Amino acid sequence: MAEDPRRSLPSVDALLRELEADADGAPAWAMREAIRRSLGEARDALAGDRQPSESVSDRARALARELARPHPSRVINATGVVLHTNLGRSVLPQGAVQAVVEATSGYSDLELDLESGERGDRLAPVVARLRLLSGAEAALAVNNAAAAVLLAVRALAIGREVVVSRGELIEIGGSFRVPDILAQADVRMVEVGTTNRTHAADYEQAIGPDTALLLKVHRSNFELRGFVSEVSLAELVDIGRRHSIPVVEDLGSATLVDLRDRGLPAESWAPGRVRTGADLVCFSGDKLLGGPQAGIVLGRSQAVLSLRRHPLARALRLDKLSLAALDWTLRALLEGRLQEIPTLSQLLEPAASVERRAEALCRRLAKVAGARLQVATESTRAPVGGGTLPGFTLESAAVSLRGERSPDALARDLRRAAQPVLARVCDDRVLLDARTLLPGDDSRVEAAVAALEPS
């Protein structure tokens, strides 16, 4: 009888001694778990009459490094997509980072009124700044934009009807859908219009004695073109007022400073939406606002008060880290320090400036690439990303890399660099877009390209 091939696998102790001798920095707990997994994979392969794809020790070594790596960890965004959801969307301003450190490395006045010595309102300073920036009667901040919409709908319409256009029943990243959020809010959704065309009369006809809310949802990650029609927020507000029904807009992403003259669409300016008279406008803090993850709510005092008093608000409240970062971001906006907010700085950088940076990076990469790669600059366009401004792209510039290996293989190797570099694959080349490279990233990209294995 042939000997069971699994008996040839090394012991746990032998593998542990081998990995410890490498001294590659992986902690003991990661090595032990990696050995357990790699041996299990090898046993499963041999039991199925297959040979493991690599040696058990090599697999364990790679797994140990992967297990020990911090998460999330720093990567280089060379995609050109400023608000890349998979890469964490907004880059937190350095001032906000420092504010978080100062507010959380010791005790803070999170919920204390220093004047009276009594318990204070954790949201009061942020709310005051939001009101100053937007002109809204009242404001609220919760832990993300979906939470803001959930809270708004549940607080204002639980058990009753919410009217929404079929063309706005969107699905956002991670398969989260507006109908699912409404279902969790325990309301009855009433769909009006068609996918491509909805008219004011559709809302009028749907309103009945049990209608509690008119909801407008921004199509944040796609656009409709051609034979289309939708009811504007101003029209919806007019309908709501005539029927004494509140109107809520899920704007998704918005700015608090007017950047319409810099090319951003009018609907991206939240104060403009508030001025239409909507009872509530909800949007993200970590998209065009440029701050930490948060759900911002602006609107009428009575509507916001209903949200603040709802029991769900306690479960959705912001923690002290996010509050500190959001507070700093709002103060920077009030003081006009837009250049200190990376998201706004990247969005507003002139294309000529991006092109100069791409050319400088190209010269550096050409030196380290040698004959292995063809290196050149080219003009590009990239979406803003993060489910914002569908159809709106930024003029940019990138360094293109071509080699004997496929662009997919080249992009994979860049992701595996000591400092992972995320690039775009376009036809037969890899593009390193300069618009999203932060200060200091050039040297890291240069090191990643220099470390690429020869073809």
Long-range contacts (C-beta under 8 A, 24 or more apart in sequence): 5-46, 6-42, 6-43, 6-46, 6-47, 9-39, 9-42, 9-43, 9-46, 9-56, 10-56, 10-57, 12-36, 12-39, 15-39, 15-56, 15-57, 15-60, 18-57, 19-57, 19-60, 19-61, 19-64, 22-61, 24-61, 24-64, 24-65, 25-68, 26-61, 26-64, 26-65, 26-67, 26-68, 27-68, 30-63, 30-64, 30-65, 30-67, 30-68, 31-60, 31-64, 33-63, 33-64, 33-67, 34-59, 34-60, 34-61, 34-62, 34-63, 34-64, 34-66, 34-67, 35-60, 37-63, 38-63, 74-419, 75-419, 75-420, 75-421, 75-422, 76-419, 76-420, 76-421, 76-422, 76-437, 76-441, 76-444, 76-445, 76-448, 77-422, 77-436, 77-437, 77-438, 78-398, 78-421, 78-422, 78-423, 78-424, 78-431, 78-432, 78-433, 78-434, 78-436, 78-437, 78-441, 78-445, 79-382, 79-422, 79-423, 79-424, 79-433, 79-436, 80-380, 80-382, 80-394, 80-396, 80-398, 80-424, 80-431, 80-433, 80-435, 80-436, 81-382, 81-383, 81-384, 81-385, 81-386, 81-436, 82-343, 82-346, 82-347, 82-382, 82-384, 82-385, 82-386, 82-394, 82-435, 82-436, 83-253, 83-287, 83-288, 83-343, 83-384, 83-385, 83-386, 83-387, 83-388, 84-385, 84-386, 84-422, 84-436, 85-173, 85-385, 85-386, 85-387, 87-422, 89-286, 89-287, 89-293, 89-385, 89-386, 90-286, 90-287, 90-289, 90-290, 90-291, 90-292, 90-342, 90-343, 90-386, 91-342, 91-343, 91-438, 92-291, 92-292, 92-325, 92-342, 93-290, 93-291, 93-328, 93-329, 93-332, 93-340, 93-341, 93-342, 94-340, 95-328, 95-332, 95-340, 96-291, 96-292, 96-324, 96-325, 96-326, 96-328, 96-329, 97-325, 98-328, 99-324, 99-325, 99-327, 99-328, 100-321, 100-324, 100-325, 102-324, 103-320, 103-321, 103-323, 103-324, 104-320, 104-321, 104-324, 108-320, 110-320, 110-323, 122-317, 122-318, 122-320, 122-323, 123-317, 123-318, 123-323, 125-327, 126-323, 126-326, 126-327, 126-330, 129-327, 129-330, 129-331, 129-334, 130-256, 130-296, 130-298, 130-330, 132-334, 133-256, 133-257, 133-271, 133-330, 133-333, 133-334, 134-256, 134-270, 134-271, 134-274, 134-298, 135-271, 135-274, 135-275, 136-271, 136-274, 136-281, 136-298, 136-299, 137-299, 137-300, 137-301, 137-304, 138-298, 138-299, 138-300, 138-301, 138-303, 138-304, 138-305, 139-296, 139-297, 139-298, 139-299, 139-304, 140-296, 140-297, 140-304, 140-307, 140-308, 140-313, 141-285, 141-294, 141-295, 141-296, 141-297, 141-318, 141-323, 141-326, 142-294, 142-295, 142-297, 142-313, 142-316, 142-317, 142-318, 143-293, 143-294, 143-295, 143-316, 143-317, 143-318, 143-319, 143-322, 144-284, 144-293, 144-294, 144-295, 145-250, 145-252, 145-282, 145-283, 145-284, 145-285, 145-295, 145-296, 146-172, 146-176, 146-181, 146-295, 147-295, 147-316, 148-282, 148-283, 148-295, 148-296, 148-297, 148-316, 149-181, 149-248, 149-250, 149-282, 149-295, 150-181, 150-184, 150-185, 150-312, 150-316, 151-295, 151-297, 151-307, 151-310, 151-312, 151-313, 151-316, 152-248, 152-280, 152-282, 152-297, 152-303, 152-307, 153-181, 153-182, 153-185, 153-187, 153-213, 153-215, 153-248, 154-185, 154-186, 154-187, 154-310, 154-312, 155-306, 155-307, 155-309, 155-310, 155-312, 156-212, 156-213, 156-246, 156-248, 156-279, 156-280, 156-303, 156-306, 156-307, 157-185, 157-187, 157-212, 157-213, 158-185, 158-186, 158-187, 159-186, 159-187, 159-188, 160-187, 160-188, 160-210, 160-211, 160-212, 160-213, 161-187, 161-188, 161-189, 161-190, 161-208, 161-210, 161-211, 161-212, 161-213, 162-187, 162-188, 162-189, 162-190, 162-211, 162-212, 162-213, 162-214, 162-215, 163-190, 163-192, 163-203, 163-206, 163-207, 163-211, 163-213, 163-214, 163-215, 164-189, 164-190, 164-191, 164-192, 164-214, 164-215, 164-216, 164-217, 165-191, 165-192, 165-193, 165-198, 165-202, 165-216, 165-217, 165-230, 165-231, 166-191, 166-192, 166-193, 166-194, 166-195, 166-198, 167-193, 167-194, 167-195, 167-196, 167-197, 167-198, 167-219, 167-224, 167-228, 167-230, 168-215, 168-216, 168-217, 168-218, 168-219, 168-230, 169-217, 170-217, 170-219, 170-220, 170-221, 170-222, 172-220, 172-221, 172-387, 173-221, 173-387, 178-217, 178-250, 182-215, 187-212, 187-213, 195-224, 196-224, 196-226, 196-227, 196-228, 196-229, 197-227, 197-228, 197-229, 197-230, 198-229, 198-230, 198-231, 199-229, 199-231, 200-231, 200-235, 200-239, 202-231, 203-231, 203-236, 203-239, 204-239, 207-239, 207-243, 207-245, 211-243, 211-245, 212-245, 212-246, 213-245, 213-246, 213-247, 213-248, 214-239, 214-240, 214-245, 214-246, 214-247, 214-248, 215-247, 215-248, 215-249, 215-250, 216-247, 216-248, 216-249, 216-250, 216-278, 217-249, 217-250, 217-252, 218-249, 218-250, 218-251, 218-252, 218-253, 218-267, 219-390, 220-252, 220-253, 220-387, 220-388, 220-390, 221-387, 221-390, 222-390, 223-390, 223-391, 233-273, 233-276, 233-278, 234-276, 234-277, 236-278, 237-276, 237-277, 237-278, 240-279, 241-277, 246-279, 246-280, 246-303, 247-277, 247-278, 247-279, 247-280, 248-278, 248-279, 248-280, 248-281, 248-282, 249-273, 249-278, 249-280, 249-281, 249-282, 250-282, 250-283, 251-281, 251-282, 251-283, 252-283, 252-284, 252-287, 252-387, 252-388, 253-283, 253-284, 253-287, 253-288, 253-289, 253-386, 253-387, 253-388, 253-389, 254-281, 254-283, 254-284, 254-287, 254-288, 254-289, 254-296, 255-288, 255-289, 255-344, 256-289, 256-330, 256-333, 257-333, 257-338, 257-344, 259-344, 259-347, 259-348, 262-348, 264-288, 264-347, 264-389, 264-392, 265-389, 265-392, 268-388, 268-389, 270-296, 270-298, 274-298, 274-299, 279-303, 280-304, 280-307, 284-386, 285-322, 285-326, 285-329, 287-343, 287-386, 287-387, 287-388, 288-343, 288-347, 288-384, 288-388, 288-389, 289-329, 289-343, 290-329, 290-341, 290-342, 290-343, 290-344, 291-325, 291-326, 291-329, 291-330, 291-341, 292-321, 292-322, 292-325, 292-326, 292-329, 293-322, 294-318, 294-322, 294-326, 342-438, 346-435, 346-436, 347-384, 347-394, 349-435, 351-394, 351-395, 351-396, 351-397, 354-395, 354-396, 354-397, 354-434, 354-435, 355-379, 355-397, 355-434, 357-397, 357-434, 357-437, 357-442, 358-397, 358-398, 358-399, 358-433, 358-434, 359-397, 360-442, 361-399, 361-432, 361-434, 361-437, 361-442, 361-445, 361-446, 362-399, 364-442, 364-446, 365-399, 365-401, 365-432, 365-445, 365-446, 365-449, 368-446, 368-449, 368-450, 369-401, 369-449, 369-450, 369-452, 372-403, 372-452, 372-454, 372-455, 373-401, 373-402, 373-403, 373-449, 373-452, 374-400, 374-401, 374-402, 374-403, 375-399, 375-400, 375-401, 376-400, 378-431, 380-431, 380-433, 382-424, 382-433, 382-435, 382-436, 394-435, 396-433, 396-434, 396-435, 397-433, 397-434, 397-435, 398-424, 398-431, 398-432, 398-433, 398-434, 399-431, 399-432, 399-434, 400-426, 400-429, 400-430, 400-431, 400-432, 401-429, 401-430, 401-431, 401-432, 401-449, 402-428, 402-429, 402-430, 403-455, 404-455, 405-455, 410-452, 413-452, 413-453, 414-448, 414-449, 414-452, 417-447, 417-448, 417-451, 418-447, 418-448, 418-451, 419-444, 419-447, 419-448, 420-448, 421-445, 421-448
